[in-house]
Amino acid sequence: MDDIAAEMNDATVGQLKAIIERIERLEEEKKSLAEDVRDVYAEAKANGFDTKVLRHLVALRKQDIDERKEHGEILDLYLSALGMVI
């Protein structure tokens, strides 16, 4: 292990350190954002919204409209096959 460290020049070590520090900062930001999202869902729940449905809506909005339609049609087909038509 010391051989590898000895082979790395100062510039490479500096670059490695900078990369690791950037990753650590981004991981902290990601953690903070996840906490913010949890807070928003908690607020929504406190205001009477169903958070499970909200999460589903967020996922649906990420999908392409054609993909969403296709999934809806397949879901309808499966529900019909199981006698669960609404």
PDB file of N, CA, C and O in Angstrom:
ATOM      1  N   MET A   1       0.833  -1.192   0.000  1.00  0.00           N
ATOM      2  CA  MET A   1       0.000   0.000   0.000  1.00  0.00           C
ATOM      3  C   MET A   1       0.872   1.248   0.000  1.00  0.00           C
ATOM      4  O   MET A   1       0.578   2.214  -0.704  1.00  0.00           O
ATOM      5  N   ASP A   2       1.943   1.230   0.786  1.00  0.00           N
ATOM      6  CA  ASP A   2       2.843   2.378   0.828  1.00  0.00           C
ATOM      7  C   ASP A   2       3.519   2.595  -0.516  1.00  0.00           C
ATOM      8  O   ASP A   2       3.841   3.727  -0.875  1.00  0.00           O
ATOM      9  N   ASP A   3       3.737   1.504  -1.267  1.00  0.00           N
ATOM     10  CA  ASP A   3       4.342   1.620  -2.592  1.00  0.00           C
ATOM     11  C   ASP A   3       3.445   2.421  -3.526  1.00  0.00           C
ATOM     12  O   ASP A   3       3.917   3.257  -4.297  1.00  0.00           O
ATOM     13  N   ILE A   4       2.149   2.153  -3.445  1.00  0.00           N
ATOM     14  CA  ILE A   4       1.191   2.875  -4.294  1.00  0.00           C
ATOM     15  C   ILE A   4       1.191   4.347  -3.919  1.00  0.00           C
ATOM     16  O   ILE A   4       1.247   5.207  -4.797  1.00  0.00           O
ATOM     17  N   ALA A   5       1.130   4.646  -2.639  1.00  0.00           N
ATOM     18  CA  ALA A   5       1.129   6.035  -2.189  1.00  0.00           C
ATOM     19  C   ALA A   5       2.417   6.735  -2.599  1.00  0.00           C
ATOM     20  O   ALA A   5       2.401   7.916  -2.947  1.00  0.00           O
ATOM     21  N   ALA A   6       3.522   6.018  -2.561  1.00  0.00           N
ATOM     22  CA  ALA A   6       4.801   6.606  -2.935  1.00  0.00           C
ATOM     23  C   ALA A   6       4.855   6.922  -4.422  1.00  0.00           C
ATOM     24  O   ALA A   6       5.522   7.872  -4.833  1.00  0.00           O
ATOM     25  N   GLU A   7       4.158   6.131  -5.227  1.00  0.00           N
ATOM     26  CA  GLU A   7       4.155   6.340  -6.677  1.00  0.00           C
ATOM     27  C   GLU A   7       3.288   7.533  -7.090  1.00  0.00           C
ATOM     28  O   GLU A   7       3.487   8.105  -8.162  1.00  0.00           O
ATOM     29  N   MET A   8       2.347   7.899  -6.256  1.00  0.00           N
ATOM     30  CA  MET A   8       1.460   9.009  -6.601  1.00  0.00           C
ATOM     31  C   MET A   8       2.185  10.323  -6.346  1.00  0.00           C
ATOM     32  O   MET A   8       2.754  10.542  -5.277  1.00  0.00           O
ATOM     33  N   ASN A   9       2.150  11.184  -7.343  1.00  0.00           N
ATOM     34  CA  ASN A   9       2.792  12.490  -7.139  1.00  0.00           C
ATOM     35  C   ASN A   9       1.846  13.419  -6.393  1.00  0.00           C
ATOM     36  O   ASN A   9       0.670  13.105  -6.208  1.00  0.00           O
ATOM     37  N   ASP A  10       2.353  14.532  -5.977  1.00  0.00           N
ATOM     38  CA  ASP A  10       1.555  15.469  -5.173  1.00  0.00           C
ATOM     39  C   ASP A  10       0.300  15.932  -5.904  1.00  0.00           C
ATOM     40  O   ASP A  10      -0.746  16.118  -5.283  1.00  0.00           O
ATOM     41  N   ALA A  11       0.397  16.120  -7.217  1.00  0.00           N
ATOM     42  CA  ALA A  11      -0.755  16.577  -7.989  1.00  0.00           C
ATOM     43  C   ALA A  11      -1.849  15.517  -7.986  1.00  0.00           C
ATOM     44  O   ALA A  11      -3.030  15.838  -7.853  1.00  0.00           O
ATOM     45  N   THR A  12      -1.457  14.256  -8.134  1.00  0.00           N
ATOM     46  CA  THR A  12      -2.428  13.169  -8.141  1.00  0.00           C
ATOM     47  C   THR A  12      -3.085  13.016  -6.779  1.00  0.00           C
ATOM     48  O   THR A  12      -4.296  12.813  -6.688  1.00  0.00           O
ATOM     49  N   VAL A  13      -2.295  13.112  -5.729  1.00  0.00           N
ATOM     50  CA  VAL A  13      -2.829  13.034  -4.371  1.00  0.00           C
ATOM     51  C   VAL A  13      -3.792  14.189  -4.128  1.00  0.00           C
ATOM     52  O   VAL A  13      -4.856  13.996  -3.539  1.00  0.00           O
ATOM     53  N   GLY A  14      -3.430  15.378  -4.574  1.00  0.00           N
ATOM     54  CA  GLY A  14      -4.303  16.543  -4.424  1.00  0.00           C
ATOM     55  C   GLY A  14      -5.604  16.366  -5.180  1.00  0.00           C
ATOM     56  O   GLY A  14      -6.674  16.716  -4.682  1.00  0.00           O
ATOM     57  N   GLN A  15      -5.512  15.819  -6.390  1.00  0.00           N
ATOM     58  CA  GLN A  15      -6.710  15.589  -7.200  1.00  0.00           C
ATOM     59  C   GLN A  15      -7.612  14.552  -6.516  1.00  0.00           C
ATOM     60  O   GLN A  15      -8.828  14.729  -6.449  1.00  0.00           O
ATOM     61  N   LEU A  16      -7.011  13.476  -6.013  1.00  0.00           N
ATOM     62  CA  LEU A  16      -7.778  12.446  -5.308  1.00  0.00           C
ATOM     63  C   LEU A  16      -8.481  13.028  -4.091  1.00  0.00           C
ATOM     64  O   LEU A  16      -9.657  12.749  -3.855  1.00  0.00           O
ATOM     65  N   LYS A  17      -7.771  13.828  -3.328  1.00  0.00           N
ATOM     66  CA  LYS A  17      -8.345  14.448  -2.138  1.00  0.00           C
ATOM     67  C   LYS A  17      -9.507  15.371  -2.511  1.00  0.00           C
ATOM     68  O   LYS A  17     -10.539  15.377  -1.841  1.00  0.00           O
ATOM     69  N   ALA A  18      -9.334  16.142  -3.573  1.00  0.00           N
ATOM     70  CA  ALA A  18     -10.393  17.057  -4.024  1.00  0.00           C
ATOM     71  C   ALA A  18     -11.635  16.283  -4.454  1.00  0.00           C
ATOM     72  O   ALA A  18     -12.756  16.700  -4.166  1.00  0.00           O
ATOM     73  N   ILE A  19     -11.441  15.166  -5.138  1.00  0.00           N
ATOM     74  CA  ILE A  19     -12.577  14.348  -5.578  1.00  0.00           C
ATOM     75  C   ILE A  19     -13.324  13.800  -4.379  1.00  0.00           C
ATOM     76  O   ILE A  19     -14.552  13.869  -4.320  1.00  0.00           O
ATOM     77  N   ILE A  20     -12.584  13.252  -3.420  1.00  0.00           N
ATOM     78  CA  ILE A  20     -13.213  12.694  -2.220  1.00  0.00           C
ATOM     79  C   ILE A  20     -13.978  13.776  -1.458  1.00  0.00           C
ATOM     80  O   ILE A  20     -15.095  13.532  -1.002  1.00  0.00           O
ATOM     81  N   GLU A  21     -13.399  14.952  -1.315  1.00  0.00           N
ATOM     82  CA  GLU A  21     -14.068  16.044  -0.605  1.00  0.00           C
ATOM     83  C   GLU A  21     -15.332  16.492  -1.325  1.00  0.00           C
ATOM     84  O   GLU A  21     -16.334  16.805  -0.682  1.00  0.00           O
ATOM     85  N   ARG A  22     -15.294  16.526  -2.664  1.00  0.00           N
ATOM     86  CA  ARG A  22     -16.499  16.888  -3.437  1.00  0.00           C
ATOM     87  C   ARG A  22     -17.599  15.865  -3.211  1.00  0.00           C
ATOM     88  O   ARG A  22     -18.759  16.222  -3.009  1.00  0.00           O
ATOM     89  N   ILE A  23     -17.224  14.581  -3.247  1.00  0.00           N
ATOM     90  CA  ILE A  23     -18.210  13.523  -3.023  1.00  0.00           C
ATOM     91  C   ILE A  23     -18.814  13.654  -1.637  1.00  0.00           C
ATOM     92  O   ILE A  23     -20.027  13.526  -1.467  1.00  0.00           O
ATOM     93  N   GLU A  24     -17.976  13.908  -0.650  1.00  0.00           N
ATOM     94  CA  GLU A  24     -18.472  14.066   0.723  1.00  0.00           C
ATOM     95  C   GLU A  24     -19.432  15.240   0.836  1.00  0.00           C
ATOM     96  O   GLU A  24     -20.464  15.134   1.499  1.00  0.00           O
ATOM     97  N   ARG A  25     -19.103  16.366   0.192  1.00  0.00           N
ATOM     98  CA  ARG A  25     -20.000  17.533   0.220  1.00  0.00           C
ATOM     99  C   ARG A  25     -21.330  17.206  -0.443  1.00  0.00           C
ATOM    100  O   ARG A  25     -22.391  17.555   0.073  1.00  0.00           O
ATOM    101  N   LEU A  26     -21.270  16.535  -1.586  1.00  0.00           N
ATOM    102  CA  LEU A  26     -22.497  16.186  -2.299  1.00  0.00           C
ATOM    103  C   LEU A  26     -23.347  15.207  -1.496  1.00  0.00           C
ATOM    104  O   LEU A  26     -24.574  15.309  -1.493  1.00  0.00           O
ATOM    105  N   GLU A  27     -22.707  14.261  -0.815  1.00  0.00           N
ATOM    106  CA  GLU A  27     -23.444  13.321   0.038  1.00  0.00           C
ATOM    107  C   GLU A  27     -24.152  14.076   1.167  1.00  0.00           C
ATOM    108  O   GLU A  27     -25.288  13.751   1.512  1.00  0.00           O
ATOM    109  N   GLU A  28     -23.489  15.074   1.739  1.00  0.00           N
ATOM    110  CA  GLU A  28     -24.115  15.889   2.782  1.00  0.00           C
ATOM    111  C   GLU A  28     -25.298  16.672   2.221  1.00  0.00           C
ATOM    112  O   GLU A  28     -26.345  16.763   2.861  1.00  0.00           O
ATOM    113  N   GLU A  29     -25.132  17.236   1.026  1.00  0.00           N
ATOM    114  CA  GLU A  29     -26.234  17.969   0.392  1.00  0.00           C
ATOM    115  C   GLU A  29     -27.403  17.035   0.107  1.00  0.00           C
ATOM    116  O   GLU A  29     -28.563  17.396   0.305  1.00  0.00           O
ATOM    117  N   LYS A  30     -27.084  15.828  -0.360  1.00  0.00           N
ATOM    118  CA  LYS A  30     -28.123  14.843  -0.653  1.00  0.00           C
ATOM    119  C   LYS A  30     -28.889  14.489   0.622  1.00  0.00           C
ATOM    120  O   LYS A  30     -30.115  14.383   0.605  1.00  0.00           O
ATOM    121  N   LYS A  31     -28.164  14.307   1.720  1.00  0.00           N
ATOM    122  CA  LYS A  31     -28.791  14.003   3.008  1.00  0.00           C
ATOM    123  C   LYS A  31     -29.703  15.150   3.440  1.00  0.00           C
ATOM    124  O   LYS A  31     -30.818  14.924   3.910  1.00  0.00           O
ATOM    125  N   SER A  32     -29.224  16.371   3.278  1.00  0.00           N
ATOM    126  CA  SER A  32     -30.014  17.544   3.650  1.00  0.00           C
ATOM    127  C   SER A  32     -31.271  17.650   2.788  1.00  0.00           C
ATOM    128  O   SER A  32     -32.352  17.949   3.297  1.00  0.00           O
ATOM    129  N   LEU A  33     -31.132  17.406   1.493  1.00  0.00           N
ATOM    130  CA  LEU A  33     -32.291  17.460   0.599  1.00  0.00           C
ATOM    131  C   LEU A  33     -33.303  16.373   0.943  1.00  0.00           C
ATOM    132  O   LEU A  33     -34.510  16.612   0.907  1.00  0.00           O
ATOM    133  N   ALA A  34     -32.816  15.186   1.276  1.00  0.00           N
ATOM    134  CA  ALA A  34     -33.725  14.093   1.655  1.00  0.00           C
ATOM    135  C   ALA A  34     -34.509  14.473   2.905  1.00  0.00           C
ATOM    136  O   ALA A  34     -35.698  14.172   3.011  1.00  0.00           O
ATOM    137  N   GLU A  35     -33.850  15.129   3.842  1.00  0.00           N
ATOM    138  CA  GLU A  35     -34.544  15.593   5.045  1.00  0.00           C
ATOM    139  C   GLU A  35     -35.598  16.640   4.696  1.00  0.00           C
ATOM    140  O   GLU A  35     -36.690  16.641   5.264  1.00  0.00           O
ATOM    141  N   ASP A  36     -35.269  17.531   3.762  1.00  0.00           N
ATOM    142  CA  ASP A  36     -36.229  18.552   3.324  1.00  0.00           C
ATOM    143  C   ASP A  36     -37.452  17.907   2.678  1.00  0.00           C
ATOM    144  O   ASP A  36     -38.582  18.331   2.919  1.00  0.00           O
ATOM    145  N   VAL A  37     -37.225  16.887   1.861  1.00  0.00           N
ATOM    146  CA  VAL A  37     -38.334  16.185   1.204  1.00  0.00           C
ATOM    147  C   VAL A  37     -39.213  15.512   2.257  1.00  0.00           C
ATOM    148  O   VAL A  37     -40.440  15.572   2.173  1.00  0.00           O
ATOM    149  N   ARG A  38     -38.589  14.874   3.243  1.00  0.00           N
ATOM    150  CA  ARG A  38     -39.365  14.256   4.328  1.00  0.00           C
ATOM    151  C   ARG A  38     -40.213  15.302   5.051  1.00  0.00           C
ATOM    152  O   ARG A  38     -41.366  15.048   5.398  1.00  0.00           O
ATOM    153  N   ASP A  39     -39.633  16.469   5.271  1.00  0.00           N
ATOM    154  CA  ASP A  39     -40.377  17.545   5.940  1.00  0.00           C
ATOM    155  C   ASP A  39     -41.589  17.978   5.126  1.00  0.00           C
ATOM    156  O   ASP A  39     -42.656  18.237   5.684  1.00  0.00           O
ATOM    157  N   VAL A  40     -41.428  18.056   3.818  1.00  0.00           N
ATOM    158  CA  VAL A  40     -42.555  18.457   2.952  1.00  0.00           C
ATOM    159  C   VAL A  40     -43.651  17.401   2.996  1.00  0.00           C
ATOM    160  O   VAL A  40     -44.834  17.737   3.068  1.00  0.00           O
ATOM    161  N   TYR A  41     -43.266  16.122   2.954  1.00  0.00           N
ATOM    162  CA  TYR A  41     -44.274  15.062   3.054  1.00  0.00           C
ATOM    163  C   TYR A  41     -44.972  15.099   4.413  1.00  0.00           C
ATOM    164  O   TYR A  41     -46.179  14.873   4.495  1.00  0.00           O
ATOM    165  N   ALA A  42     -44.225  15.381   5.471  1.00  0.00           N
ATOM    166  CA  ALA A  42     -44.825  15.488   6.810  1.00  0.00           C
ATOM    167  C   ALA A  42     -45.810  16.648   6.852  1.00  0.00           C
ATOM    168  O   ALA A  42     -46.885  16.536   7.442  1.00  0.00           O
ATOM    169  N   GLU A  43     -45.446  17.751   6.231  1.00  0.00           N
ATOM    170  CA  GLU A  43     -46.346  18.910   6.163  1.00  0.00           C
ATOM    171  C   GLU A  43     -47.612  18.557   5.388  1.00  0.00           C
ATOM    172  O   GLU A  43     -48.720  18.912   5.790  1.00  0.00           O
ATOM    173  N   ALA A  44     -47.430  17.854   4.272  1.00  0.00           N
ATOM    174  CA  ALA A  44     -48.584  17.449   3.464  1.00  0.00           C
ATOM    175  C   ALA A  44     -49.504  16.539   4.272  1.00  0.00           C
ATOM    176  O   ALA A  44     -50.726  16.690   4.235  1.00  0.00           O
ATOM    177  N   LYS A  45     -48.911  15.591   5.003  1.00  0.00           N
ATOM    178  CA  LYS A  45     -49.701  14.677   5.826  1.00  0.00           C
ATOM    179  C   LYS A  45     -50.457  15.447   6.907  1.00  0.00           C
ATOM    180  O   LYS A  45     -51.620  15.151   7.181  1.00  0.00           O
ATOM    181  N   ALA A  46     -49.805  16.426   7.516  1.00  0.00           N
ATOM    182  CA  ALA A  46     -50.446  17.247   8.552  1.00  0.00           C
ATOM    183  C   ALA A  46     -51.617  18.038   7.985  1.00  0.00           C
ATOM    184  O   ALA A  46     -52.543  18.397   8.711  1.00  0.00           O
ATOM    185  N   ASN A  47     -51.570  18.308   6.686  1.00  0.00           N
ATOM    186  CA  ASN A  47     -52.654  19.047   6.036  1.00  0.00           C
ATOM    187  C   ASN A  47     -53.700  18.118   5.428  1.00  0.00           C
ATOM    188  O   ASN A  47     -54.579  18.567   4.693  1.00  0.00           O
ATOM    189  N   GLY A  48     -53.607  16.815   5.736  1.00  0.00           N
ATOM    190  CA  GLY A  48     -54.649  15.875   5.319  1.00  0.00           C
ATOM    191  C   GLY A  48     -54.401  15.157   4.008  1.00  0.00           C
ATOM    192  O   GLY A  48     -55.274  14.426   3.542  1.00  0.00           O
ATOM    193  N   PHE A  49     -53.243  15.339   3.397  1.00  0.00           N
ATOM    194  CA  PHE A  49     -52.960  14.656   2.142  1.00  0.00           C
ATOM    195  C   PHE A  49     -52.415  13.260   2.405  1.00  0.00           C
ATOM    196  O   PHE A  49     -51.729  13.031   3.401  1.00  0.00           O
ATOM    197  N   ASP A  50     -52.723  12.334   1.514  1.00  0.00           N
ATOM    198  CA  ASP A  50     -52.227  10.966   1.593  1.00  0.00           C
ATOM    199  C   ASP A  50     -50.829  10.935   0.969  1.00  0.00           C
ATOM    200  O   ASP A  50     -50.683  11.103  -0.241  1.00  0.00           O
ATOM    201  N   THR A  51     -49.813  10.721   1.792  1.00  0.00           N
ATOM    202  CA  THR A  51     -48.435  10.808   1.302  1.00  0.00           C
ATOM    203  C   THR A  51     -48.084   9.674   0.347  1.00  0.00           C
ATOM    204  O   THR A  51     -47.241   9.843  -0.534  1.00  0.00           O
ATOM    205  N   LYS A  52     -48.722   8.523   0.515  1.00  0.00           N
ATOM    206  CA  LYS A  52     -48.469   7.416  -0.415  1.00  0.00           C
ATOM    207  C   LYS A  52     -48.927   7.805  -1.824  1.00  0.00           C
ATOM    208  O   LYS A  52     -48.247   7.527  -2.811  1.00  0.00           O
ATOM    209  N   VAL A  53     -50.073   8.442  -1.895  1.00  0.00           N
ATOM    210  CA  VAL A  53     -50.592   8.891  -3.191  1.00  0.00           C
ATOM    211  C   VAL A  53     -49.715  10.012  -3.750  1.00  0.00           C
ATOM    212  O   VAL A  53     -49.452  10.052  -4.952  1.00  0.00           O
ATOM    213  N   LEU A  54     -49.265  10.916  -2.889  1.00  0.00           N
ATOM    214  CA  LEU A  54     -48.382  11.993  -3.341  1.00  0.00           C
ATOM    215  C   LEU A  54     -47.097  11.425  -3.944  1.00  0.00           C
ATOM    216  O   LEU A  54     -46.636  11.892  -4.986  1.00  0.00           O
ATOM    217  N   ARG A  55     -46.521  10.414  -3.283  1.00  0.00           N
ATOM    218  CA  ARG A  55     -45.297   9.782  -3.808  1.00  0.00           C
ATOM    219  C   ARG A  55     -45.559   9.144  -5.176  1.00  0.00           C
ATOM    220  O   ARG A  55     -44.723   9.204  -6.078  1.00  0.00           O
ATOM    221  N   HIS A  56     -46.731   8.537  -5.305  1.00  0.00           N
ATOM    222  CA  HIS A  56     -47.112   7.933  -6.592  1.00  0.00           C
ATOM    223  C   HIS A  56     -47.260   9.016  -7.670  1.00  0.00           C
ATOM    224  O   HIS A  56     -46.820   8.832  -8.805  1.00  0.00           O
ATOM    225  N   LEU A  57     -47.872  10.125  -7.311  1.00  0.00           N
ATOM    226  CA  LEU A  57     -48.026  11.232  -8.264  1.00  0.00           C
ATOM    227  C   LEU A  57     -46.673  11.776  -8.708  1.00  0.00           C
ATOM    228  O   LEU A  57     -46.474  12.066  -9.888  1.00  0.00           O
ATOM    229  N   VAL A  58     -45.748  11.913  -7.769  1.00  0.00           N
ATOM    230  CA  VAL A  58     -44.403  12.393  -8.110  1.00  0.00           C
ATOM    231  C   VAL A  58     -43.745  11.427  -9.094  1.00  0.00           C
ATOM    232  O   VAL A  58     -43.120  11.854 -10.065  1.00  0.00           O
ATOM    233  N   ALA A  59     -43.887  10.128  -8.841  1.00  0.00           N
ATOM    234  CA  ALA A  59     -43.307   9.121  -9.744  1.00  0.00           C
ATOM    235  C   ALA A  59     -43.956   9.181 -11.124  1.00  0.00           C
ATOM    236  O   ALA A  59     -43.272   9.065 -12.141  1.00  0.00           O
ATOM    237  N   LEU A  60     -45.269   9.360 -11.158  1.00  0.00           N
ATOM    238  CA  LEU A  60     -45.975   9.452 -12.443  1.00  0.00           C
ATOM    239  C   LEU A  60     -45.529  10.674 -13.247  1.00  0.00           C
ATOM    240  O   LEU A  60     -45.377  10.603 -14.467  1.00  0.00           O
ATOM    241  N   ARG A  61     -45.323  11.788 -12.556  1.00  0.00           N
ATOM    242  CA  ARG A  61     -44.917  13.013 -13.254  1.00  0.00           C
ATOM    243  C   ARG A  61     -43.518  12.894 -13.858  1.00  0.00           C
ATOM    244  O   ARG A  61     -43.175  13.618 -14.793  1.00  0.00           O
ATOM    245  N   LYS A  62     -42.713  11.978 -13.318  1.00  0.00           N
ATOM    246  CA  LYS A  62     -41.373  11.760 -13.865  1.00  0.00           C
ATOM    247  C   LYS A  62     -41.413  10.968 -15.168  1.00  0.00           C
ATOM    248  O   LYS A  62     -40.482  11.030 -15.971  1.00  0.00           O
ATOM    249  N   GLN A  63     -42.502  10.223 -15.371  1.00  0.00           N
ATOM    250  CA  GLN A  63     -42.611   9.372 -16.555  1.00  0.00           C
ATOM    251  C   GLN A  63     -43.002  10.170 -17.787  1.00  0.00           C
ATOM    252  O   GLN A  63     -43.669  11.202 -17.706  1.00  0.00           O
ATOM    253  N   ASP A  64     -42.573   9.669 -18.907  1.00  0.00           N
ATOM    254  CA  ASP A  64     -43.002  10.192 -20.204  1.00  0.00           C
ATOM    255  C   ASP A  64     -44.498   9.903 -20.348  1.00  0.00           C
ATOM    256  O   ASP A  64     -44.974   8.870 -19.875  1.00  0.00           O
ATOM    257  N   ILE A  65     -45.236  10.795 -20.989  1.00  0.00           N
ATOM    258  CA  ILE A  65     -46.695  10.642 -21.098  1.00  0.00           C
ATOM    259  C   ILE A  65     -47.080   9.337 -21.790  1.00  0.00           C
ATOM    260  O   ILE A  65     -48.050   8.692 -21.394  1.00  0.00           O
ATOM    261  N   ASP A  66     -46.328   8.941 -22.820  1.00  0.00           N
ATOM    262  CA  ASP A  66     -46.644   7.691 -23.517  1.00  0.00           C
ATOM    263  C   ASP A  66     -46.386   6.479 -22.622  1.00  0.00           C
ATOM    264  O   ASP A  66     -47.150   5.513 -22.631  1.00  0.00           O
ATOM    265  N   GLU A  67     -45.308   6.543 -21.856  1.00  0.00           N
ATOM    266  CA  GLU A  67     -45.004   5.465 -20.924  1.00  0.00           C
ATOM    267  C   GLU A  67     -46.083   5.373 -19.852  1.00  0.00           C
ATOM    268  O   GLU A  67     -46.494   4.279 -19.464  1.00  0.00           O
ATOM    269  N   ARG A  68     -46.536   6.531 -19.377  1.00  0.00           N
ATOM    270  CA  ARG A  68     -47.579   6.575 -18.359  1.00  0.00           C
ATOM    271  C   ARG A  68     -48.881   5.989 -18.894  1.00  0.00           C
ATOM    272  O   ARG A  68     -49.561   5.239 -18.194  1.00  0.00           O
ATOM    273  N   LYS A  69     -49.229   6.332 -20.139  1.00  0.00           N
ATOM    274  CA  LYS A  69     -50.449   5.791 -20.747  1.00  0.00           C
ATOM    275  C   LYS A  69     -50.352   4.276 -20.894  1.00  0.00           C
ATOM    276  O   LYS A  69     -51.300   3.550 -20.595  1.00  0.00           O
ATOM    277  N   GLU A  70     -49.198   3.810 -21.356  1.00  0.00           N
ATOM    278  CA  GLU A  70     -48.998   2.371 -21.548  1.00  0.00           C
ATOM    279  C   GLU A  70     -49.130   1.622 -20.217  1.00  0.00           C
ATOM    280  O   GLU A  70     -49.782   0.580 -20.152  1.00  0.00           O
ATOM    281  N   HIS A  71     -48.521   2.147 -19.173  1.00  0.00           N
ATOM    282  CA  HIS A  71     -48.618   1.511 -17.864  1.00  0.00           C
ATOM    283  C   HIS A  71     -50.061   1.506 -17.370  1.00  0.00           C
ATOM    284  O   HIS A  71     -50.519   0.531 -16.775  1.00  0.00           O
ATOM    285  N   GLY A  72     -50.773   2.604 -17.621  1.00  0.00           N
ATOM    286  CA  GLY A  72     -52.174   2.678 -17.224  1.00  0.00           C
ATOM    287  C   GLY A  72     -53.024   1.649 -17.946  1.00  0.00           C
ATOM    288  O   GLY A  72     -53.897   1.022 -17.345  1.00  0.00           O
ATOM    289  N   GLU A  73     -52.770   1.476 -19.230  1.00  0.00           N
ATOM    290  CA  GLU A  73     -53.522   0.492 -20.012  1.00  0.00           C
ATOM    291  C   GLU A  73     -53.228  -0.927 -19.525  1.00  0.00           C
ATOM    292  O   GLU A  73     -54.135  -1.752 -19.419  1.00  0.00           O
ATOM    293  N   ILE A  74     -51.975  -1.202 -19.233  1.00  0.00           N
ATOM    294  CA  ILE A  74     -51.608  -2.532 -18.734  1.00  0.00           C
ATOM    295  C   ILE A  74     -52.240  -2.768 -17.363  1.00  0.00           C
ATOM    296  O   ILE A  74     -52.749  -3.855 -17.087  1.00  0.00           O
ATOM    297  N   LEU A  75     -52.205  -1.744 -16.507  1.00  0.00           N
ATOM    298  CA  LEU A  75     -52.828  -1.859 -15.193  1.00  0.00           C
ATOM    299  C   LEU A  75     -54.321  -2.147 -15.335  1.00  0.00           C
ATOM    300  O   LEU A  75     -54.856  -3.013 -14.642  1.00  0.00           O
ATOM    301  N   ASP A  76     -54.991  -1.426 -16.228  1.00  0.00           N
ATOM    302  CA  ASP A  76     -56.423  -1.655 -16.463  1.00  0.00           C
ATOM    303  C   ASP A  76     -56.671  -3.084 -16.940  1.00  0.00           C
ATOM    304  O   ASP A  76     -57.618  -3.729 -16.490  1.00  0.00           O
ATOM    305  N   LEU A  77     -55.840  -3.579 -17.837  1.00  0.00           N
ATOM    306  CA  LEU A  77     -55.947  -4.937 -18.353  1.00  0.00           C
ATOM    307  C   LEU A  77     -55.821  -5.954 -17.228  1.00  0.00           C
ATOM    308  O   LEU A  77     -56.625  -6.879 -17.118  1.00  0.00           O
ATOM    309  N   TYR A  78     -54.806  -5.771 -16.398  1.00  0.00           N
ATOM    310  CA  TYR A  78     -54.561  -6.687 -15.285  1.00  0.00           C
ATOM    311  C   TYR A  78     -55.718  -6.633 -14.276  1.00  0.00           C
ATOM    312  O   TYR A  78     -56.168  -7.672 -13.793  1.00  0.00           O
ATOM    313  N   LEU A  79     -56.194  -5.434 -13.964  1.00  0.00           N
ATOM    314  CA  LEU A  79     -57.319  -5.299 -13.042  1.00  0.00           C
ATOM    315  C   LEU A  79     -58.550  -5.985 -13.596  1.00  0.00           C
ATOM    316  O   LEU A  79     -59.277  -6.651 -12.859  1.00  0.00           O
ATOM    317  N   SER A  80     -58.789  -5.832 -14.874  1.00  0.00           N
ATOM    318  CA  SER A  80     -59.939  -6.483 -15.519  1.00  0.00           C
ATOM    319  C   SER A  80     -59.810  -7.996 -15.479  1.00  0.00           C
ATOM    320  O   SER A  80     -60.781  -8.703 -15.210  1.00  0.00           O
ATOM    321  N   ALA A  81     -58.600  -8.492 -15.751  1.00  0.00           N
ATOM    322  CA  ALA A  81     -58.369  -9.945 -15.733  1.00  0.00           C
ATOM    323  C   ALA A  81     -58.589 -10.522 -14.343  1.00  0.00           C
ATOM    324  O   ALA A  81     -58.975 -11.682 -14.206  1.00  0.00           O
ATOM    325  N   LEU A  82     -58.347  -9.727 -13.320  1.00  0.00           N
ATOM    326  CA  LEU A  82     -58.537 -10.190 -11.936  1.00  0.00           C
ATOM    327  C   LEU A  82     -59.937  -9.872 -11.405  1.00  0.00           C
ATOM    328  O   LEU A  82     -60.235 -10.135 -10.240  1.00  0.00           O
ATOM    329  N   GLY A  83     -60.792  -9.307 -12.258  1.00  0.00           N
ATOM    330  CA  GLY A  83     -62.141  -8.973 -11.845  1.00  0.00           C
ATOM    331  C   GLY A  83     -62.196  -7.796 -10.871  1.00  0.00           C
ATOM    332  O   GLY A  83     -63.101  -7.693 -10.043  1.00  0.00           O
ATOM    333  N   MET A  84     -61.227  -6.933 -10.992  1.00  0.00           N
ATOM    334  CA  MET A  84     -61.123  -5.795 -10.059  1.00  0.00           C
ATOM    335  C   MET A  84     -61.458  -4.482 -10.744  1.00  0.00           C
ATOM    336  O   MET A  84     -60.960  -3.437 -10.326  1.00  0.00           O
ATOM    337  N   VAL A  85     -62.268  -4.501 -11.764  1.00  0.00           N
ATOM    338  CA  VAL A  85     -62.606  -3.300 -12.511  1.00  0.00           C
ATOM    339  C   VAL A  85     -63.346  -2.336 -11.604  1.00  0.00           C
ATOM    340  O   VAL A  85     -64.278  -2.709 -10.892  1.00  0.00           O
ATOM    341  N   ILE A  86     -62.910  -1.092 -11.648  1.00  0.00           N
ATOM    342  CA  ILE A  86     -63.510  -0.071 -10.784  1.00  0.00           C
ATOM    343  C   ILE A  86     -64.664   0.585 -11.492  1.00  0.00           C
ATOM    344  O   ILE A  86     -65.306   1.475 -10.934  1.00  0.00           O
TER     345      ILE A  86
END
